[in-house]
């Protein structure tokens, strides 16, 4: 919104402040052979198709033993904690896919 009054322009910045909590990356896996990989579909259009292909490539090229693919309930919200905990108990590593 911009307001002009008595030769002055008032410009409001709607961007606000973003506070991010520092996080660290998960430990990396050296070899995917024989591992179980989780693929989380973020519900964006096409993400399920993209992740299905990623799963096929992981099995064919990298010897992944099992792929578990799930779709989170809502694109604009983080995955539910219970869903993440379930993945954590079942997989060796995880990929979150964003489709377009």
Backbone torsions as a table, in degrees:
resi	resn	phi	psi	omega
1	UNK	NA	135.4	177.6
2	UNK	-125.1	134.6	179.8
3	UNK	-123.4	134.6	176.5
4	UNK	-112.8	122.8	179.1
5	UNK	-145.8	127.9	176.9
6	UNK	50.3	45.0	176.7
7	UNK	76.0	8.2	179.1
8	UNK	-114.3	150.1	176.6
9	UNK	-117.4	127.3	176.5
10	UNK	-105.2	118.6	179.9
11	UNK	-110.8	125.8	178.9
12	UNK	-101.2	135.6	179.4
13	UNK	-100.6	110.1	-176.7
14	UNK	-84.2	3.0	-171.8
15	UNK	-72.4	-27.6	177.6
16	UNK	68.1	-170.4	-179.9
17	UNK	-111.3	144.0	177.7
18	UNK	-115.5	126.2	177.9
19	UNK	-107.9	124.0	179.8
20	UNK	-117.6	133.5	176.6
21	UNK	-85.1	130.5	-179.3
22	UNK	-62.3	138.3	177.9
23	UNK	-134.1	163.8	176.5
24	UNK	-117.3	158.0	179.3
25	UNK	-76.5	151.0	176.4
26	UNK	-68.8	154.0	176.3
27	UNK	-58.6	144.4	-178.7
28	UNK	-88.0	151.3	176.8
29	UNK	-99.0	130.7	-178.2
30	UNK	-75.0	-31.4	-174.5
31	UNK	-143.9	132.2	-178.8
32	UNK	-89.3	-9.7	-178.4
33	UNK	-57.7	128.5	177.5
34	UNK	77.0	2.4	-177.4
35	UNK	-89.8	161.8	172.2
36	UNK	-104.7	126.1	-177.4
37	UNK	-113.5	132.1	175.1
38	UNK	-94.3	135.4	176.3
39	UNK	-119.7	115.8	-179.8
40	UNK	-104.2	117.8	177.9
41	UNK	-81.0	123.8	-177.6
42	UNK	-84.5	3.6	178.9
43	UNK	77.1	5.6	173.9
44	UNK	-67.4	149.7	179.7
45	UNK	-55.4	126.9	177.4
46	UNK	89.4	-9.5	-177.0
47	UNK	-66.0	-33.7	178.6
48	UNK	-65.1	-39.9	179.2
49	UNK	-66.7	-44.0	178.3
50	UNK	-58.7	-48.2	-177.0
51	UNK	-68.7	-33.0	175.0
52	UNK	-59.6	-42.9	178.9
53	UNK	-68.2	-39.1	176.1
54	UNK	-59.9	-43.8	178.6
55	UNK	-59.8	-43.5	178.1
56	UNK	-61.3	-46.5	-179.9
57	UNK	-64.3	-38.9	178.9
58	UNK	-61.9	-40.4	178.8
59	UNK	-70.7	-46.1	-175.0
60	UNK	-71.5	-44.2	-172.7
61	UNK	-93.9	-27.8	-171.9
62	UNK	-119.8	4.8	174.3
63	UNK	69.1	25.0	177.0
64	UNK	-62.9	132.0	-176.8
65	UNK	-76.1	-40.2	-174.4
66	UNK	-148.2	142.6	175.5
67	UNK	-121.1	128.2	175.7
68	UNK	-113.3	118.1	-177.7
69	UNK	-114.5	129.0	177.0
70	UNK	-135.3	156.9	-178.9
71	UNK	-112.8	126.0	177.9
72	UNK	-73.1	155.2	-171.4
73	UNK	-68.9	-25.4	-171.5
74	UNK	-148.8	130.3	-179.4
75	UNK	-61.9	-40.9	-171.2
76	UNK	-87.4	-2.1	180.0
77	UNK	-118.6	152.8	175.3
78	UNK	-61.5	157.2	176.1
79	UNK	-62.9	142.4	177.9
80	UNK	-59.4	144.0	-178.7
81	UNK	-56.7	-39.2	179.7
82	UNK	-61.8	-38.0	179.0
83	UNK	-65.5	-43.1	179.3
84	UNK	-65.4	-40.4	178.9
85	UNK	-64.7	-38.7	178.1
86	UNK	-64.2	-46.5	176.1
87	UNK	-56.5	-47.1	-176.8
88	UNK	-57.1	-35.1	-179.0
89	UNK	-80.4	-14.3	-173.3
90	UNK	-110.7	-19.8	-171.0
91	UNK	-121.9	159.9	175.0
92	UNK	-88.9	-28.7	176.6
93	UNK	-157.3	168.9	-172.6
94	UNK	-142.6	147.6	175.8
95	UNK	-124.6	133.7	174.4
96	UNK	-105.0	124.6	-176.6
97	UNK	-102.9	139.4	176.7
98	UNK	-118.4	119.8	-178.9
99	UNK	-99.2	170.4	177.4
100	UNK	-153.6	NA	NA
